[in-house]
């Protein structure tokens, strides 16, 4: 998770997304998200576990360089067996936007660059990636479903005052 501390702050990201020399048509790029099509909901959020993986110098196989889920080791078994039969890679490659509990309800689902590796590092590969939620928000100015959920949870939290024990 420490790598997330190196990401660009939201205010600076917003400036990048408004820089025509970097992104082209600002109005089009920063437009509100459109409803996701059926194809987008059925699609893979990224190529992780489908067309790519990462093999460390020690032979450990991971779904991606940014997805630290050990899925096998080429020093102990054939890569093809890992690729075809690893339960971890099977789980990763089964991810579809429509099956993500929070993300499937989000207005950004059709245009989000959600990274399952970042979501995994945050605790759940099937959950949202706050970094990607922040990118979608800074791009469009519209909060993600995860941002709305978190603000709702924070507003309903009850504080409890702990009193010292009287002896």
LOFI-866628 format. One record per residue (C-alpha): residue number from 1; z, y, x; residue in three letters; chain. Coordinates in nm, 4 decimals. Layout:
N
pt nr NUM z Z y Y x X rest ala kette A
...
% end
This chain:
167
pt nr 1 z 0.0000 y 0.0000 x 0.0000 rest unk kette A
pt nr 2 z 0.0527 y 0.2384 x 0.2935 rest unk kette A
pt nr 3 z -0.3241 y 0.2844 x 0.3224 rest unk kette A
pt nr 4 z -0.3190 y 0.4577 x -0.0169 rest unk kette A
pt nr 5 z -0.1192 y 0.7404 x 0.1412 rest unk kette A
pt nr 6 z -0.4328 y 0.8300 x 0.3389 rest unk kette A
pt nr 7 z -0.6483 y 0.8985 x 0.0347 rest unk kette A
pt nr 8 z -0.7700 y 1.2471 x -0.0439 rest unk kette A
pt nr 9 z -0.5353 y 1.4502 x -0.2676 rest unk kette A
pt nr 10 z -0.6514 y 1.4990 x -0.6272 rest unk kette A
pt nr 11 z -0.7085 y 1.8737 x -0.5954 rest unk kette A
pt nr 12 z -0.9348 y 1.8231 x -0.2931 rest unk kette A
pt nr 13 z -1.1135 y 1.5342 x -0.4616 rest unk kette A
pt nr 14 z -1.1890 y 1.7598 x -0.7560 rest unk kette A
pt nr 15 z -1.3471 y 2.0103 x -0.5157 rest unk kette A
pt nr 16 z -1.5617 y 1.7344 x -0.3631 rest unk kette A
pt nr 17 z -1.6784 y 1.6254 x -0.7092 rest unk kette A
pt nr 18 z -1.7811 y 1.9864 x -0.7833 rest unk kette A
pt nr 19 z -1.9783 y 2.0296 x -0.4611 rest unk kette A
pt nr 20 z -2.3490 y 2.0148 x -0.5500 rest unk kette A
pt nr 21 z -2.4545 y 1.9549 x -0.1883 rest unk kette A
pt nr 22 z -2.2481 y 1.6344 x -0.1857 rest unk kette A
pt nr 23 z -2.3016 y 1.4861 x -0.5322 rest unk kette A
pt nr 24 z -2.6154 y 1.6488 x -0.6697 rest unk kette A
pt nr 25 z -2.6079 y 1.7432 x -1.0382 rest unk kette A
pt nr 26 z -2.2436 y 1.8424 x -1.0970 rest unk kette A
pt nr 27 z -2.2809 y 1.8736 x -1.4733 rest unk kette A
pt nr 28 z -2.4220 y 1.5214 x -1.5027 rest unk kette A
pt nr 29 z -2.1814 y 1.3666 x -1.2500 rest unk kette A
pt nr 30 z -1.8730 y 1.5241 x -1.4095 rest unk kette A
pt nr 31 z -1.9783 y 1.4723 x -1.7719 rest unk kette A
pt nr 32 z -1.7288 y 1.3062 x -2.0075 rest unk kette A
pt nr 33 z -1.7554 y 0.9270 x -2.0012 rest unk kette A
pt nr 34 z -1.9864 y 0.7614 x -2.2505 rest unk kette A
pt nr 35 z -1.8737 y 0.4589 x -2.4524 rest unk kette A
pt nr 36 z -1.9257 y 0.1378 x -2.2565 rest unk kette A
pt nr 37 z -2.2147 y -0.0838 x -2.3546 rest unk kette A
pt nr 38 z -2.1675 y -0.4544 x -2.4232 rest unk kette A
pt nr 39 z -2.3404 y -0.5255 x -2.0890 rest unk kette A
pt nr 40 z -2.0936 y -0.3009 x -1.9039 rest unk kette A
pt nr 41 z -1.7974 y -0.4782 x -2.0653 rest unk kette A
pt nr 42 z -1.9432 y -0.8178 x -1.9646 rest unk kette A
pt nr 43 z -2.0268 y -0.7092 x -1.6108 rest unk kette A
pt nr 44 z -1.8355 y -0.7702 x -1.2901 rest unk kette A
pt nr 45 z -1.6410 y -0.4616 x -1.1805 rest unk kette A
pt nr 46 z -1.7700 y -0.5147 x -0.8251 rest unk kette A
pt nr 47 z -1.9362 y -0.7809 x -0.6119 rest unk kette A
pt nr 48 z -1.6070 y -0.9202 x -0.4819 rest unk kette A
pt nr 49 z -1.6116 y -1.2990 x -0.4921 rest unk kette A
pt nr 50 z -1.9729 y -1.3037 x -0.6173 rest unk kette A
pt nr 51 z -2.1872 y -1.1893 x -0.3291 rest unk kette A
pt nr 52 z -1.9377 y -1.0938 x -0.0615 rest unk kette A
pt nr 53 z -1.6071 y -1.1800 x 0.1002 rest unk kette A
pt nr 54 z -1.4195 y -1.1019 x 0.4200 rest unk kette A
pt nr 55 z -1.3364 y -1.3473 x 0.6976 rest unk kette A
pt nr 56 z -1.0685 y -1.2301 x 0.9380 rest unk kette A
pt nr 57 z -1.0848 y -1.2973 x 1.3135 rest unk kette A
pt nr 58 z -0.8344 y -1.5784 x 1.2475 rest unk kette A
pt nr 59 z -1.0622 y -1.7510 x 0.9981 rest unk kette A
pt nr 60 z -0.8747 y -1.6417 x 0.6864 rest unk kette A
pt nr 61 z -1.1029 y -1.5825 x 0.3894 rest unk kette A
pt nr 62 z -1.0292 y -1.2941 x 0.1538 rest unk kette A
pt nr 63 z -1.2274 y -1.1748 x -0.1499 rest unk kette A
pt nr 64 z -1.2900 y -0.8429 x 0.0296 rest unk kette A
pt nr 65 z -1.1652 y -0.6468 x 0.3302 rest unk kette A
pt nr 66 z -0.9655 y -0.4359 x 0.0808 rest unk kette A
pt nr 67 z -0.8363 y -0.7344 x -0.1168 rest unk kette A
pt nr 68 z -0.5590 y -0.9129 x 0.0788 rest unk kette A
pt nr 69 z -0.5531 y -1.2311 x -0.1327 rest unk kette A
pt nr 70 z -0.5671 y -1.5321 x 0.1041 rest unk kette A
pt nr 71 z -0.8290 y -1.7698 x -0.0360 rest unk kette A
pt nr 72 z -0.8766 y -2.0249 x 0.2406 rest unk kette A
pt nr 73 z -0.9342 y -2.0595 x 0.6129 rest unk kette A
pt nr 74 z -1.2606 y -2.1616 x 0.7790 rest unk kette A
pt nr 75 z -1.0675 y -2.3231 x 1.0656 rest unk kette A
pt nr 76 z -0.9237 y -2.5759 x 0.8197 rest unk kette A
pt nr 77 z -1.2079 y -2.6235 x 0.5715 rest unk kette A
pt nr 78 z -1.5757 y -2.5529 x 0.5284 rest unk kette A
pt nr 79 z -1.6662 y -2.2063 x 0.4104 rest unk kette A
pt nr 80 z -1.8855 y -2.3482 x 0.1344 rest unk kette A
pt nr 81 z -1.5882 y -2.5442 x -0.0036 rest unk kette A
pt nr 82 z -1.3746 y -2.2291 x -0.0019 rest unk kette A
pt nr 83 z -1.6520 y -2.0268 x -0.1671 rest unk kette A
pt nr 84 z -1.7108 y -2.2872 x -0.4372 rest unk kette A
pt nr 85 z -1.3619 y -2.4265 x -0.5019 rest unk kette A
pt nr 86 z -1.0967 y -2.1731 x -0.4015 rest unk kette A
pt nr 87 z -0.8740 y -2.1068 x -0.7059 rest unk kette A
pt nr 88 z -0.8143 y -1.7537 x -0.5779 rest unk kette A
pt nr 89 z -1.1860 y -1.6728 x -0.5526 rest unk kette A
pt nr 90 z -1.2434 y -1.8342 x -0.8935 rest unk kette A
pt nr 91 z -0.9778 y -1.6078 x -1.0443 rest unk kette A
pt nr 92 z -1.1268 y -1.2993 x -0.8790 rest unk kette A
pt nr 93 z -1.4826 y -1.3833 x -0.9806 rest unk kette A
pt nr 94 z -1.3757 y -1.4367 x -1.3423 rest unk kette A
pt nr 95 z -1.2743 y -1.0719 x -1.3823 rest unk kette A
pt nr 96 z -1.4797 y -0.8884 x -1.6449 rest unk kette A
pt nr 97 z -1.4151 y -0.5363 x -1.7702 rest unk kette A
pt nr 98 z -1.3621 y -0.6638 x -2.1257 rest unk kette A
pt nr 99 z -1.0741 y -0.8881 x -2.0108 rest unk kette A
pt nr 100 z -0.8716 y -0.6180 x -1.8386 rest unk kette A
pt nr 101 z -0.5815 y -0.5345 x -2.0719 rest unk kette A
pt nr 102 z -0.5552 y -0.1636 x -1.9899 rest unk kette A
pt nr 103 z -0.9005 y -0.0856 x -1.8512 rest unk kette A
pt nr 104 z -1.0894 y -0.2392 x -2.1428 rest unk kette A
pt nr 105 z -0.9273 y 0.0225 x -2.3696 rest unk kette A
pt nr 106 z -1.0170 y 0.3139 x -2.1416 rest unk kette A
pt nr 107 z -1.2904 y 0.5648 x -2.2158 rest unk kette A
pt nr 108 z -1.3876 y 0.5478 x -1.8461 rest unk kette A
pt nr 109 z -1.4504 y 0.1704 x -1.8407 rest unk kette A
pt nr 110 z -1.8292 y 0.2068 x -1.8350 rest unk kette A
pt nr 111 z -1.8368 y 0.4467 x -1.5398 rest unk kette A
pt nr 112 z -1.5186 y 0.3628 x -1.3486 rest unk kette A
pt nr 113 z -1.5378 y 0.2446 x -0.9882 rest unk kette A
pt nr 114 z -1.2320 y 0.0225 x -1.0398 rest unk kette A
pt nr 115 z -1.1433 y -0.1796 x -0.7326 rest unk kette A
pt nr 116 z -0.9704 y -0.5119 x -0.8058 rest unk kette A
pt nr 117 z -0.8396 y -0.5135 x -0.4469 rest unk kette A
pt nr 118 z -0.6584 y -0.1831 x -0.4971 rest unk kette A
pt nr 119 z -0.5287 y -0.3068 x -0.8321 rest unk kette A
pt nr 120 z -0.4040 y -0.6236 x -0.6582 rest unk kette A
pt nr 121 z -0.2232 y -0.4182 x -0.3940 rest unk kette A
pt nr 122 z -0.0586 y -0.2257 x -0.6789 rest unk kette A
pt nr 123 z 0.0683 y -0.5531 x -0.8248 rest unk kette A
pt nr 124 z -0.1984 y -0.6978 x -1.0559 rest unk kette A
pt nr 125 z -0.5664 y -0.7649 x -0.9869 rest unk kette A
pt nr 126 z -0.6251 y -0.7551 x -1.3642 rest unk kette A
pt nr 127 z -0.4537 y -0.4190 x -1.3967 rest unk kette A
pt nr 128 z -0.5750 y -0.0670 x -1.3318 rest unk kette A
pt nr 129 z -0.6045 y 0.0897 x -0.9896 rest unk kette A
pt nr 130 z -0.4290 y 0.4258 x -0.9985 rest unk kette A
pt nr 131 z -0.6579 y 0.5499 x -0.7199 rest unk kette A
pt nr 132 z -0.9620 y 0.4792 x -0.9360 rest unk kette A
pt nr 133 z -0.7946 y 0.6297 x -1.2436 rest unk kette A
pt nr 134 z -0.7342 y 0.9441 x -1.0393 rest unk kette A
pt nr 135 z -1.1008 y 0.9535 x -0.9283 rest unk kette A
pt nr 136 z -1.2210 y 0.9230 x -1.2889 rest unk kette A
pt nr 137 z -0.9807 y 1.1965 x -1.3991 rest unk kette A
pt nr 138 z -1.0743 y 1.4359 x -1.1181 rest unk kette A
pt nr 139 z -1.4429 y 1.3735 x -1.1876 rest unk kette A
pt nr 140 z -1.4316 y 1.4321 x -1.5649 rest unk kette A
pt nr 141 z -1.1003 y 1.6056 x -1.6388 rest unk kette A
pt nr 142 z -1.0226 y 1.3329 x -1.8959 rest unk kette A
pt nr 143 z -0.7118 y 1.1171 x -1.8367 rest unk kette A
pt nr 144 z -0.7630 y 0.7412 x -1.8099 rest unk kette A
pt nr 145 z -0.5945 y 0.4918 x -2.0419 rest unk kette A
pt nr 146 z -0.3583 y 0.4048 x -1.7574 rest unk kette A
pt nr 147 z -0.2627 y 0.7699 x -1.7047 rest unk kette A
pt nr 148 z -0.1958 y 0.8119 x -2.0768 rest unk kette A
pt nr 149 z 0.0058 y 0.4885 x -2.0859 rest unk kette A
pt nr 150 z 0.2177 y 0.5951 x -1.7893 rest unk kette A
pt nr 151 z 0.2870 y 0.9403 x -1.9341 rest unk kette A
pt nr 152 z 0.3881 y 0.7812 x -2.2647 rest unk kette A
pt nr 153 z 0.6225 y 0.5384 x -2.0859 rest unk kette A
pt nr 154 z 0.7734 y 0.8220 x -1.8829 rest unk kette A
pt nr 155 z 0.8330 y 1.0333 x -2.1925 rest unk kette A
pt nr 156 z 1.0132 y 0.7474 x -2.3712 rest unk kette A
pt nr 157 z 1.2362 y 0.6540 x -2.0760 rest unk kette A
pt nr 158 z 1.6046 y 0.6958 x -2.1470 rest unk kette A
pt nr 159 z 1.8319 y 0.8266 x -1.8752 rest unk kette A
pt nr 160 z 2.1792 y 0.6813 x -1.8501 rest unk kette A
pt nr 161 z 2.4633 y 0.8634 x -1.6816 rest unk kette A
pt nr 162 z 2.6902 y 0.6381 x -1.4798 rest unk kette A
pt nr 163 z 3.0537 y 0.7357 x -1.4984 rest unk kette A
pt nr 164 z 3.3029 y 0.6504 x -1.2230 rest unk kette A
pt nr 165 z 3.5549 y 0.3800 x -1.3031 rest unk kette A
pt nr 166 z 3.9046 y 0.5092 x -1.3740 rest unk kette A
pt nr 167 z 4.1689 y 0.2953 x -1.2155 rest unk kette A
% end
